[in-house]
Amino acid sequence: MPIVRNLGRAASQLLQSSGCGCGVSLVPVRAIGVSPRQVASDASFHSVTFSESDHPRVLITGGLGQLGVGLAKLLRKRFGKNNVILSDIRKPADNVFYSGPFIFADILDYKNLREIVVNNRITWLFHYSALLSAVGEANVPLARSVNITGLHNVLDIAAEHNLRLFVPSTIGAFGPTSPRDPTPDLCIQRPRTIYGVSKVHAELMGEYYHYRYGLDFRCLRYPGIISADSQPGGGTTDYAVQIFHDAIKTGKFKCYLKPDTRLPMMYIDDCLKATLEIMDAPAEALTMRTYNISAMSFTPEELAQEVQKYVPELQVTYNVDQVRQAIADSWPMNFDDSNARRDWGWKHDYDLPELVTTMFSYLGSDSRIAQAN
């Protein structure tokens, strides 16, 4: 067996979750070789009966974040409701809890996570547990534990039990010395945030485990993801969500990036579709383990012009936040995703006009939009 782990773990220090859906609540900072209290892997498990089929049996960590619930819904339509387990360390909303299997899973509790995989016969694992950029910069030790130590646990368990493992990467895995227009799959990566550094680490560790232990590791670098059912949280690309809310509510939008700041973006449905497609792709078709994916690339000014087709009187002003502008200026302007399109047939569905139409249809309309239409 390629991976040898000391399963004895105890926490000398516990950190509370930041509440960001990162998949960790009580964080063991270091192992001291003492066996933890036995925890039944199905103690908080809802709907444990699984259908017998040839479908993969899926676990999603950090599943209450932006992408996990939508991914679970997509996978359950494809593989059956009971073959997809959503997990996190937070209490799910009722509609999420009753939509299919849900289990508490702390990615830093190696023994419990291993029991979940074994007892539920998991074959595919989507690892979404992570502290994102802003939260990570505010608490670097916690980000290091969650994003790096948690990843190591998942890698070891996936290699030991022959899982197909997906770990998302990000536009933030690149830095100011990376080529920006376009950014290829293979180039210099020197990110300036702990989140970006941890994602480069994940890409390289996954590739290493693939070549060293035969782990079926798959990874996509996501651009900025836009969705109507999540509130903007002040991130660098969140202006592209905020503008829709402001257009509907007030007809005024203040952008914190320069009007000509170009970044790659993607509607959430395309993101989830690409994630399923890369996991579905035959191993022999993959020429690399980490791929860029892209759909569109636009500036705040271009987005505002498209939004103004629905809300003509929208007033847009620019009040540049130097911190977020510096981050945006270090990120790619365009992703070169030609390898994904060639190797496994990636093709996006949403360009900028389709994105704007879909966002307004989900967020609802008022008299301004109705009159424009």
C-alpha positions in Angstrom: 0.0 0.0 0.0 1.7 3.2 -1.1 0.5 5.5 1.7 1.4 4.9 5.3 -0.4 7.0 7.9 -0.3 7.3 11.6 -4.0 7.2 12.3 -3.6 8.4 15.9 -4.6 12.0 16.0 -5.5 14.4 18.8 -6.0 18.1 18.9 -3.7 20.2 21.2 -5.5 23.2 20.0 -9.0 23.8 18.4 -10.0 26.6 16.1 -13.6 27.5 15.4 -14.8 27.6 11.8 -14.9 31.0 10.2 -18.3 30.2 8.9 -17.3 30.4 5.2 -18.4 26.9 4.3 -14.8 25.6 4.2 -15.6 22.2 5.6 -13.9 22.5 9.0 -15.3 23.2 12.4 -13.0 21.9 15.1 -9.5 22.0 13.7 -6.8 19.7 15.1 -3.7 21.9 14.6 -1.1 19.1 15.1 -1.2 15.4 15.7 0.5 14.1 18.9 0.0 10.4 18.4 -3.0 9.9 20.7 -6.0 8.0 19.3 -9.1 10.2 19.0 -12.4 9.4 20.5 -14.2 6.8 18.4 -16.9 8.5 16.2 -19.4 6.5 14.3 -19.1 7.6 10.7 -22.9 7.6 10.2 -23.8 9.3 13.4 -25.2 12.4 11.6 -26.0 10.7 8.4 -29.3 11.3 6.7 -30.9 8.8 4.3 -28.3 6.1 4.4 -29.9 3.6 2.1 -28.2 3.4 -1.3 -29.5 1.9 -4.5 -27.4 -0.9 -6.0 -26.1 0.3 -9.3 -23.0 0.8 -11.4 -23.0 4.5 -10.8 -20.1 6.1 -8.8 -20.7 6.7 -5.2 -19.9 10.3 -4.5 -18.7 12.4 -1.5 -18.6 16.2 -1.7 -16.6 17.9 1.0 -17.2 21.6 1.9 -20.5 21.0 0.2 -22.4 24.1 1.5 -20.3 26.6 -0.3 -21.1 28.3 -3.6 -20.7 25.2 -5.8 -21.4 22.1 -3.6 -25.2 22.2 -3.5 -25.5 22.8 -7.2 -23.0 20.1 -8.0 -24.9 17.6 -5.7 -28.2 18.4 -7.5 -26.5 17.8 -10.9 -24.9 14.6 -9.9 -28.1 13.3 -8.3 -29.9 13.8 -11.5 -27.2 11.8 -13.3 -26.4 9.0 -10.8 -29.4 8.9 -8.4 -30.2 10.8 -5.3 -28.8 8.3 -2.8 -25.5 7.9 -4.6 -24.3 11.4 -3.8 -23.4 12.4 -0.2 -23.1 16.1 0.6 -20.9 17.0 3.6 -19.8 20.0 5.6 -19.3 21.1 9.2 -22.2 23.5 9.2 -25.9 22.8 9.6 -27.6 22.7 6.2 -30.9 24.4 5.4 -33.9 22.1 5.5 -34.3 22.0 1.7 -30.7 20.9 1.4 -30.9 18.3 4.2 -34.0 16.7 2.8 -32.9 16.8 -0.8 -30.5 13.8 -0.4 -27.9 12.3 1.9 -26.0 14.8 4.1 -23.3 14.0 6.6 -21.0 15.9 9.0 -17.4 15.6 7.8 -14.3 17.4 9.1 -11.5 17.1 6.6 -8.9 17.5 9.4 -10.3 14.4 11.2 -8.4 11.9 9.2 -9.8 8.8 10.9 -13.4 9.9 10.6 -13.1 10.9 7.0 -11.5 7.5 6.2 -14.4 5.8 7.9 -16.9 7.7 5.8 -15.2 6.7 2.6 -15.0 3.0 3.6 -18.4 2.6 5.2 -20.2 4.3 2.3 -18.1 2.7 -0.4 -17.1 6.1 -1.9 -15.5 5.9 -5.4 -15.6 9.6 -6.4 -14.6 12.5 -4.1 -15.0 16.2 -4.9 -12.9 18.2 -2.5 -14.4 21.7 -2.1 -13.3 22.4 1.5 -11.1 25.5 1.5 -10.7 29.0 3.0 -11.0 31.5 0.2 -8.7 34.4 -0.5 -10.1 37.1 1.8 -10.8 34.9 4.8 -7.5 33.1 4.3 -5.5 36.3 4.4 -7.2 37.2 7.6 -6.3 33.9 9.2 -3.2 32.4 7.5 -2.6 29.6 10.1 -6.2 28.4 9.7 -6.0 28.6 5.9 -2.8 26.6 6.0 -4.4 23.9 8.1 -7.6 23.7 6.1 -6.2 24.2 2.6 -3.0 22.2 2.9 -3.3 19.7 5.8 -6.8 18.9 4.8 -5.7 18.4 1.2 -3.0 15.9 2.4 -5.7 13.9 4.3 -7.8 13.7 1.2 -4.9 12.8 -1.0 -3.8 9.9 1.2 -7.4 8.5 1.6 -8.0 8.8 -2.1 -4.8 7.0 -3.0 -5.3 4.3 -0.4 -8.9 3.5 -1.6 -8.4 4.1 -5.3 -10.8 7.0 -5.5 -11.2 9.4 -8.5 -10.4 12.7 -6.9 -11.4 16.2 -8.1 -9.9 19.3 -6.5 -10.7 22.7 -7.9 -8.0 25.3 -8.6 -8.5 28.9 -9.4 -7.6 32.0 -11.3 -5.9 33.0 -8.1 -3.2 30.3 -8.6 -1.4 32.8 -10.9 0.5 35.8 -10.0 1.9 39.1 -11.4 4.7 37.3 -13.2 2.4 34.9 -15.0 1.5 35.7 -18.7 -1.9 37.3 -18.6 -3.3 37.4 -22.1 -3.7 34.6 -22.6 -2.7 32.5 -19.6 -1.7 29.0 -20.7 -2.0 25.8 -18.7 1.7 25.6 -18.0 3.5 28.8 -17.1 5.1 30.6 -14.2 2.8 30.6 -11.1 3.8 32.9 -8.2 0.5 33.8 -6.4 0.5 36.4 -3.6 -2.2 35.0 -1.4 -2.2 31.9 0.9 -5.3 30.7 -1.0 -3.4 30.9 -4.4 -0.3 29.3 -2.9 -2.3 26.4 -1.4 -4.0 25.9 -4.8 -0.6 25.6 -6.6 0.4 23.2 -3.9 -2.8 21.2 -4.6 -2.1 21.1 -8.3 1.5 19.9 -7.8 0.7 17.4 -5.1 -2.2 15.9 -7.1 0.1 15.5 -10.1 2.8 13.9 -7.9 0.3 11.4 -6.4 -0.8 10.6 -9.9 2.6 9.7 -11.1 3.9 8.3 -7.9 0.9 6.3 -6.7 -1.4 6.1 -9.7 -4.0 8.4 -8.1 -6.8 9.4 -10.6 -6.5 13.1 -9.8 -8.4 15.7 -11.8 -8.4 19.4 -11.4 -9.8 22.5 -13.2 -8.7 26.1 -12.7 -12.0 28.0 -12.4 -12.3 31.6 -13.6 -14.6 34.0 -11.7 -17.9 32.2 -11.1 -21.1 34.1 -11.4 -24.4 32.8 -9.9 -27.8 34.3 -9.1 -28.4 32.3 -6.0 -25.4 33.4 -4.0 -24.9 36.9 -2.5 -21.8 38.9 -3.5 -19.3 38.7 -0.7 -16.9 41.5 -1.6 -14.4 39.3 -3.5 -12.5 40.6 -6.5 -14.8 39.2 -9.1 -18.0 39.8 -7.1 -18.7 43.1 -8.8 -20.1 41.0 -11.6 -22.8 39.8 -9.3 -23.4 43.0 -7.4 -24.2 45.0 -10.5 -27.4 42.9 -11.1 -28.6 43.4 -7.6 -28.0 47.1 -7.7 -29.5 47.6 -11.1 -32.7 46.0 -9.9 -32.9 47.6 -6.4 -31.5 51.2 -7.0 -30.5 51.7 -10.6 -27.1 52.8 -9.4 -23.9 50.8 -9.3 -20.5 51.8 -7.8 -17.6 49.5 -9.1 -14.5 49.0 -7.1 -12.4 48.0 -10.2 -11.3 50.2 -13.1 -13.6 50.1 -16.1 -11.1 48.4 -18.3 -10.1 45.6 -15.9 -10.5 42.4 -17.9 -11.0 39.1 -16.1 -12.1 35.6 -17.3 -15.6 34.7 -16.0 -18.1 31.8 -16.2 -21.7 31.2 -15.3 -22.2 28.6 -12.6 -24.0 26.1 -14.9 -21.0 26.0 -17.2 -18.7 25.5 -14.2 -20.7 22.6 -12.9 -21.0 21.1 -16.4 -17.2 21.3 -16.9 -16.6 19.6 -13.5 -18.8 16.7 -14.3 -17.3 16.4 -17.8 -13.7 16.3 -16.6 -14.7 13.5 -14.1 -16.5 11.6 -16.8 -13.6 11.8 -19.3 -11.7 8.6 -20.0 -8.3 8.6 -18.4 -6.6 8.0 -21.7 -8.0 11.2 -23.1 -6.3 13.4 -20.5 -2.9 14.7 -21.4 -2.6 16.6 -18.1 -4.1 16.6 -14.6 -4.9 20.3 -14.3 -6.7 22.3 -17.0 -7.8 25.9 -17.5 -11.4 26.3 -18.4 -13.0 29.5 -19.6 -16.2 30.8 -21.1 -16.0 34.6 -21.5 -13.8 37.5 -20.6 -15.1 41.0 -20.0 -14.4 44.3 -18.3 -16.8 46.1 -15.9 -17.5 48.6 -18.6 -18.5 45.9 -21.1 -20.7 44.2 -18.5 -22.4 47.5 -17.6 -23.2 48.2 -21.2 -24.9 44.8 -21.5 -26.8 45.3 -18.3 -28.0 48.7 -19.5 -29.8 47.0 -22.4 -32.2 45.8 -19.6 -31.9 48.8 -17.3 -31.1 51.8 -19.6 -31.1 54.3 -16.8 -28.5 52.4 -14.8 -25.9 54.8 -13.5 -22.4 53.4 -13.1 -19.5 55.1 -11.3 -16.0 53.8 -10.4 -14.4 54.1 -7.0 -11.3 51.9 -7.3 -10.3 49.8 -4.3 -6.5 49.6 -4.6 -6.3 46.3 -2.8 -8.7 44.5 -5.0 -7.4 46.3 -8.1 -3.9 45.0 -7.4 -5.2 41.5 -7.0 -7.1 41.8 -10.3 -4.1 43.2 -12.1 -2.1 40.1 -11.0 -4.7 37.7 -12.4 -5.1 36.4 -16.0 -7.1 38.6 -18.4 -7.9 35.5 -20.6 -7.6 31.8 -20.0 -6.2 29.6 -22.8 -8.4 26.5 -22.4 -7.5 25.0 -25.8 -6.2 21.8 -24.1 -9.5 21.2 -22.4 -11.4 21.7 -25.6 -9.2 19.4 -27.5 -8.7 16.6 -24.9 -12.2 16.1 -23.5 -14.4 18.3 -25.7 -15.0 21.2 -23.3 -17.5 23.7 -24.8 -19.2 26.5 -22.8 -22.9 27.5 -23.2 -23.0 31.0 -21.8 -21.4 34.1 -23.3 -21.9 37.6 -21.9 -25.4 38.2 -23.5 -26.7 34.8 -22.3 -25.2 35.4 -18.8 -27.0 38.8 -18.4 -30.3 37.4 -19.7 -30.1 34.5 -17.3 -29.2 36.5 -14.3 -32.1 38.9 -14.7 -34.5 36.0 -15.2 -33.4 34.4 -11.9 -33.2 37.6 -9.9 -36.7 38.8 -11.0 -37.8 41.8 -12.9 -39.2 45.2 -12.0 -40.7 48.0 -14.0 -37.4 49.2 -15.4 -36.6 45.7 -16.9 -40.1 45.1 -18.0 -40.2 48.4 -19.9 -36.8 47.6 -21.5 -38.1 44.3 -22.8 
